[in-house]
Amino acid sequence: MTTAPTSPSSPSTLSPKPIDTAALINNLQWRYAVKKFDASKKIPAATWQALEHATVLSPSSFGLQPWRFVVINDKALREKLKGASWNQSQITDASHLIAFARRTTLGAEDVQCYIDSIAATRGVPVASLDGYKNMMLGFANQPGFDTALWAAKQVYIALGVFLTAAANLGIDACPMEGIDPKQYDEALRPVLGNDYTTLCVATAGYRAADDAIAGMAKVRYPIGDVVKHV
Ligand SMILES: Cc1cc2nc3c(=O)[nH]c(=O)nc-3n(C[C@H](O)[C@H](O)[C@H](O)COP(=O)(O)O)c2cc1C
């Protein structure tokens, strides 16, 4: 794991640039899980970089970031992985394919790596973080602690951030669990090693003009049935 800080800005040095409520709902209604991408359209590099950055800015439990995101650019590999993805056309036709992988273990070295990262980013002594470190170690060492489930939950938050960010950038996407994670792990071993395992992927790009799903009404239970106020 790397200890290099990704985004050194502190939240208080920035001001929010809110979009209005109508724009937010519009973008999320506009988003749908694209079945057919326009294979001729590519996401501009700066837009994709922003999507990568947004994904890395996802929150995670304690901030431990038990994930890796692998952008699969290799055309031949994407063709091969289509076969490991129920032959879904998005895998090869979308502009971009990104795999979401979780950490397989959560040990003392992970916690120390994160502590070192905090100390380096914030310029504080490592020892000053002992309390936080011990809290995380206690959490990870709880009897029956399910590392796989815990790490997967964090990765799915990142998937949600990726999808929401894409919608707000006007980028189409499809989250995809219809894959064989073992085949992805084998193919991505050079970058994932043995410490990470694939959970799902997302494809991103631009919807094909004839993707029939785009014209169908979005199916959601009524807000009042799902959101309760007490
Ligand atoms: C974790 C997850 C996995 C999914 N896997 C696939 C998939 O493999 N292929 C696909 O076409 N859609 C997949 N979907 C898309 C869902 O079917 C879709 O989000 C759902 O039907 C709601 O439709 P909407 O996203 O278009 O509003 C997946 C969605 C999620 C959140």
The ligand as a MOL file (V3000), in Angstrom:
LIG
                    3D

  0  0  0     0  0            999 V3000
M  V30 BEGIN CTAB
M  V30 COUNTS 31 33 0 0 0
M  V30 BEGIN ATOM
M  V30 1 C -23.9260 -3.8590 -7.7080 0
M  V30 2 C -24.6540 -3.8100 -9.0130 0
M  V30 3 C -24.4100 -4.7610 -9.9810 0
M  V30 4 C -25.0310 -4.6970 -11.2320 0
M  V30 5 N -24.6830 -5.5890 -12.2170 0
M  V30 6 C -25.1420 -5.3860 -13.4830 0
M  V30 7 C -24.6460 -6.1620 -14.5640 0
M  V30 8 O -23.8300 -7.0530 -14.4150 0
M  V30 9 N -25.1130 -5.8660 -15.8020 0
M  V30 10 C -26.0250 -4.8780 -16.0430 0
M  V30 11 O -26.3780 -4.6490 -17.2050 0
M  V30 12 N -26.5070 -4.1320 -15.0150 0
M  V30 13 C -26.0880 -4.3540 -13.7610 0
M  V30 14 N -26.5410 -3.5660 -12.7280 0
M  V30 15 C -27.5240 -2.5110 -13.0120 0
M  V30 16 C -28.8570 -2.7260 -12.3240 0
M  V30 17 O -29.5730 -3.7510 -12.9560 0
M  V30 18 C -29.5880 -1.3940 -12.3350 0
M  V30 19 O -28.8560 -0.4590 -11.5970 0
M  V30 20 C -30.9840 -1.5150 -11.7430 0
M  V30 21 O -31.7990 -2.3320 -12.5630 0
M  V30 22 C -31.6560 -0.1520 -11.5940 0
M  V30 23 O -31.7200 0.4970 -12.8310 0
M  V30 24 P -31.0210 1.9090 -13.1140 0
M  V30 25 O -29.6330 1.8610 -12.5200 0
M  V30 26 O -30.9750 1.9600 -14.6040 0
M  V30 27 O -31.8590 2.9710 -12.4970 0
M  V30 28 C -25.9660 -3.6610 -11.4830 0
M  V30 29 C -26.2170 -2.7150 -10.4830 0
M  V30 30 C -25.5660 -2.7610 -9.2840 0
M  V30 31 C -25.8020 -1.6740 -8.2600 0
M  V30 END ATOM
M  V30 BEGIN BOND
M  V30 1 1 1 2
M  V30 2 1 2 3
M  V30 3 2 2 30
M  V30 4 2 3 4
M  V30 5 1 4 5
M  V30 6 1 4 28
M  V30 7 2 5 6
M  V30 8 1 6 7
M  V30 9 1 6 13
M  V30 10 2 7 8
M  V30 11 1 7 9
M  V30 12 1 9 10
M  V30 13 2 10 11
M  V30 14 1 10 12
M  V30 15 2 12 13
M  V30 16 1 13 14
M  V30 17 1 14 15
M  V30 18 1 14 28
M  V30 19 1 15 16
M  V30 20 1 16 17
M  V30 21 1 16 18
M  V30 22 1 18 19
M  V30 23 1 18 20
M  V30 24 1 20 21
M  V30 25 1 20 22
M  V30 26 1 22 23
M  V30 27 1 23 24
M  V30 28 2 24 25
M  V30 29 1 24 26
M  V30 30 1 24 27
M  V30 31 2 28 29
M  V30 32 1 29 30
M  V30 33 1 30 31
M  V30 END BOND
M  V30 END CTAB
M  END
